[in-house]
Amino acid sequence: MNITELVTAFAENMTSEYDYDESSTTMGDYEDGAVCDRSAVRQFRSYYEPALYWIIVILGAIGNFLVVWIYTHFTNRLKAMTDVYLLNLALADMFFLCTLPFWAADSIYGWTFGLALCKIVSAVYKINFFSSMFLLTCISVDRYIVIVQTTKAQNSKRVRLLYSKLICVLVWILAALLSIPEFLFARTKEDDDGNHFCTMVYWNNENNRTKILVLALQICMGFCIPLIVMIFCYTNIIRTLLKTRNFQKHKALRVILAVVAVFVISQLPYNSMLVFEATQAANTTITDCKEVQRFDIAGQVMKSLAYTHSCLNPFLYAFVGVRFRKDVIRIFQSLGCCPTLKSSKSGSFHRASVMSDTDTTNALSL
C-alpha cells in the first residue's frame, strides 16, 4: 500500500468515526434554514486568485531562487546565524510557493487532484507558513544579539552558528507538528454544481471547539508571537542605533521600519479575519447571506495579501545587503550577462555595516 492509499484510507476511517462541521467559510452557512449560495464567492475567486497567485509564484521563485543559488554558489557564506536562517527562509518560501498553483487551479476548476493530495498540499502549505514565521522571528533575535549585545555575540560566534543549525531543525519539526490539523481536517467538499474543493472540514463538536482551537493556534503561533518578538527586538535595535554615530544609521533604520511595516501590513488583516472567524465559530451573529458573501470575499483578499510576504522576503532580508548585491552581480558577470566592473581602490562599493558580525547581518547593510 503506497502513501496515497494510506492517507485516503485514514481519511475514510476518520469520516466513519466522526461527524463533521461542514462549515468551512468565515460565517455560518444558513440563513433562515436555507443554504447560503456561495457561487458569487467562487466566481470572484476564479477571476481574482489565479493571476495574483501566479504573479506571487513568479516573483517569489526568482527572488528565493537567487538566495539559494548564492548560498550554494558561494559556500563560504554559511558561517553566520543570519545566513543559515536566510537560506532556510528561502527554502521555506519556495516550498510554500509550490502549493499556490494547486490553489489557483482549485479556484478555477475545483479540486481535481484527489483527497490524498488535498491533505498533502494543505499540510505542506502550513508547514512552510509556520516555518517562515518562525525563521523571521529567529532573524530578529539574531539581529538583537549582534547589535544590542555585541560583545556577547562576538565571544560566542561558533556556538551561535551551531545553535542556529539546531534551531532550524527544531523550527521545521515544530512547523510539521503544527500542520497536523491539515492532515486531519483537510477534505474535498462538493458544491451544488458538482465541483469539488479542498477545504478544512472540522469535527462537529460542542461550540465548534476544534475549529476555534486550530484557528487560535494559527493566530498565536503564526502571527502574535512572531510580532511580539519582532517588536521587542527591533525596538531595542533602534535604540542602540540611535546612540551610534554612523552615516548608515538612518538607512538601517528605514530597513527595520520597512521589515516591520511589511510584516504587519501583509499579516495583520488576514489574522484579524481569522480572529473574527473564530468568534463566529463560537457564537454566530452574522447569518445574512449577502453579508456572509462579502466577508468571504474580504477573507480571500486578505489571505492573498498575506501570501505576498513570501515573494517580498528575499528583497527585505537579503538583497538590501551589500554582500548579496555584490554576489548577484558576480553571478551574472560569470554568466556573461553584465560587464565586469573594476573595483574601486577607495572601497566605495563595499561599505561597512552598522551591524557587522563579520558581515553576519548583511540584511540591514545598505
Buried (B, 14 or more C-beta within 10 A) or exposed (E): EEEBEEBBEBBEEBEEEBEBBEBBBBBBBBBEEEEBBBEBBBEBBBEBBBEBBEEBBEBBBEBBBBBBBBBEEBEEBBBBBBBBBBBBBBBBBBBBBBBBBBBBBBBEEBBEBBBBBBBBBBBBBBBBBBBBBBBBBBBBBBBBBBBBBBEEBEEBBEEBBEBBEEBBEEBBEBBBEBBEBBBBBBBBBEEEEEBBBBBBBBBBEEEBEBBBBBBBEBBEBBBBBBBEBBBEBBEBBBEBBEEEEEEBBEBBBEBBEBBBEBBBEBBBBBBEBBBBBBEBBEEBEBBEBEEBBBBBBBBBBBBBBBBBBBBBBBBBBBBBBBBBBBBBBBBEEEEEEEEEEEEEEEEEEBEEBBBBBEBBBBBBBB
